[in-house]
Every structure is written in structure tokens, then in C-alpha cells.
Amino acid sequence: MLRIGITGGIASGKSTIVKFISGKGIPVVDADIISREVLELYPKIIDYLKGKYGNLVFKDGVLDRKELGRIIFSSDKDRKAYTDVIMPFIRLEIEKRLDRLESEGCEAAILDAPLLFEEGFEKDMDASILVYADPLVQLQRLMKRNGITEEEAKRMISSQMPVQKKLELADYVVDNSGDLERTKEEIDMVFMKMGIYFEEENS
């Protein structure tokens, strides 16, 4: 089975592209979804958060994900500590789900992972795709999507691996700065290079 990792900076439009690819019949393993599911699958993570933050991130015993995200994005130290705890469980679940798809006879599968390069997931992939957006476009999208200030948006973007580094690591780059239809054409070309041909959409 061809394993394809897809990543992109926050607000690059990666989710839209992954949805397009999924609509073509290629199964997707979503690392973001897994990062939420492991909180229920592996109680050790919740135990860590309760011990570390207590009532700061728990309201009536329920994890406040938004507040947790605010804290983590505001501190490199806290973000690294949380990543060190949760990432082994995410990695385990990703591998389980990709193996399951392969056992079911899938010819290709997508790993949708914002931290594809940061966590070295691309080493287990047959190919990697970076969804790229012009920095100004990315900033404006993030501010609008999250309803945050320019300063907050810049801080979130700067917390990620620099896009230049991602450009160097990616096997393929898809520019999603402008027209979506043109982006879809680029995706078609990338998959053709990998030997995967999408059927034409009905007009």
C-alpha cells in the first residue's frame, strides 16, 4: 500500500485539500482526530494533564481543549512537554490504522498530519505532500477562521516549523494560495506522478 503523508502550515487550506482527495476514494488517517481520541483511549494522558494543570484546563471534570491549546501555544516548554507525553500514543494509533487499511487491501492511504515533518512521520511514508499558502494569505485566513488578533495568529504560525524547512523536506508541494480549482489540478498532477489517476468529475 502506498502511504502518503500530507501536511501544511496552520490555515494553509490543507483540510480542504484532504477532503477533496478523500472524495476521490482514498482513505484518510487524520492525526488531529487521533490526537483527540487518544485522550479517551489512553487515560495516562488525562492523568498527566490533571497533575500538570488541574482546574486550569478542567471544568467540572471535563477537559477544556480551547484553554489547553491557549496554554500550550503560549509556552514552548509546555508544548514540548505535552507533545512528549501524547505523541507516542498518537504514533501507535496511526500505525495501527494504516496497517488495518493495508490488511483490507487498500492500494493507497493518506496520513493527514500537521506535524508530519516535526515528528518524523514522513520517514514512514512513501511520499510526502506539503500544502503551501503564501504567508500573508495564511495569516489572514487564520485571523478570520479563529477570530484572533494578528499578534496571536503570528504566534501560532511561528510555533510551527518554518515553511522554508518544510519546502525542503516535502517530495511534492501544492500551492493553495489562490483559486481552489487550480489547486485541485495541481493535486491531480501530483497523484499522477505517483501512479494514481483520479476519475474525471461529472460536469
N, C-alpha and C positions, 0 to 999 in steps of 0.2 A: 504494500500500500504506500502510495506517495503521501508523505507527511509535509504539509505546507504551513509554515508559520507566518502569520500576518500581524503586523504591529503598526503603530503610528503615534505621533505625539497627541496629547490630550486636545480634543476639539479639532482633530485633523479630518474628521469625517470617516474614520475607519469603520465605525459601526454600520454606517450606510453601505459601505463597500462590501462588508462581510455579509450583510443582509442580501445584497444583490447576488453574491456568489452562492449563498445558501439556497436562494431561489432557483439556482441552476441545478440543484440536486446534490451538491457536495456537502456532506455533514460537517458541522462545526462544533468543536470543543471550545467553550468560552471560559477563559481563565478568570475573568471577572465574576462570572456566575459561580464558578468553583470556589473562588475566594470567599464568597458569602456562604456557600453550602458547607464548607469545611468547619464553620463555626458550630454547626449542629452535628456534623459527623464526628468531630474530634473535640470533646469537652476540654481538653488541655488548653486550648486557645482561649476559651472563655475564662478559665481559671487564671490564666496569665493576666488578662485584661482586668479582671476583678481585683487581683492583687496589686496591679500597677496603678490603676486609675480609680477604682471603686466607683463612688457616686458621680464622679465627673463624667463618666460615659454610660452609666446605667441609671435608667429612670424606672422605678418600680420593678426592678429586676430585669428590665428589657434593655438591650444594648442600643444606645443612640449612635447609629452609624455616622450620622452627619457630624456630631460633635467629635467622635473618634477621628474622623477624617480631618477635621479642622486642627485638632491637636497634632496629628501625625504630619500633616503638611507644613506645620509651623516649626517643626523641630527635626533636623537631620538625625539627631541622636535617637529620638523616639521612633522615627520612621524606620530606621535601620534595626532597632531592637524588635519592633513588631514584625518586620519582614523576616528576621532571623527565626522568629517563632512560627509564623504561619506558612512560610514558603515550603518547607519540607512536606507539609500536608497537601499543599496545592500541587506540588510536583508529583506526588504519589497518585493523586486523583486524576491528573492529566494523563499520566502513563496508563492507568487502568482503563480510562475511557477510549484512548487511542487504540490500545490493544484490543478492546472489545469491538471497535469498529472494524479493525483488521480481521478479527476472527469471524465477523459477519460477512466478509467478502468485499468490503468497500475498496474501490480502486484508488481513492484519494480522500483525504480529510484535512480540514483546516484547524489549526490551533490559533485562536484569536487571543493574543496575549500582549497587553500594553507593555509588559516588562520582558518581552521576548529576548532582547539583547542584554538587558541589565542582569537578568538571572541566568543567562546562558542557555535558554531553551532552544535557540537556533541550532545548537550543536547536535540536537537530537532530531532535527528536521532535514528533509531532503532539499528544501528550498525555503527562502525567506523573502517576504514582500513587505516593503515599507510604504505605507500610505502617507504621502507628504502634502503639507499645505504651507503656503507662503506664511512666514512668521506673523505678518500684520493681519492676514486673514484668520490665522489660528487664534490670535489674541482677541479679535473682535467676536469671533464665534464663541469663545469661552466666556467672555463677559456677558454676552447675550444669553447663552444657554444656562449659565449658573446664576445670573443676576448678581454679579460681583463687580468690585471695582477693578480698575486697570492694575493697581498695585497687587491686589490679591491674585489676579489672573497671571501676572508676570511671575509671582512667587510660585504658583502651581506649575507653570511651564518650566521654570528654572530648576525645579526639584527633579525633573526628569533628565535622562541622558541627553546631551546636546544633539540636535538633529544632524549636525555635520558628521558626528561619530556614527549615527545610525545609517546615514547615507553610505558611509564607507563599508559598513558591515552587511548591508542588505544585498541579496542576489538580484532583486528587482525593485524598482521604485515606480510608484504610480502617483502622479501629480493630481491632487484633488483640490486644487486652489480655486478652480473655476467651475465651468459647466459640467454637470453630472453626466450627461450623455457622452461627452468626450472622455471622461474618466472611465466610464463603462467600456468604451472602445479600447482604452489602454489595458484594462483588466483582461479583456478578450485576447489581446495580443500577448500578454504575459502568460496566460494559461496555454495558448497555442504553442509558445516556446517550450512549455513543459510537457507538451504532447496531449493536452486536454482541450477538446473542442466543444464549445457550448453550442447548443442549437439556437437557431435564429428565433427571436421573439416574433410572435404573430403581430402584425400591424393592425 
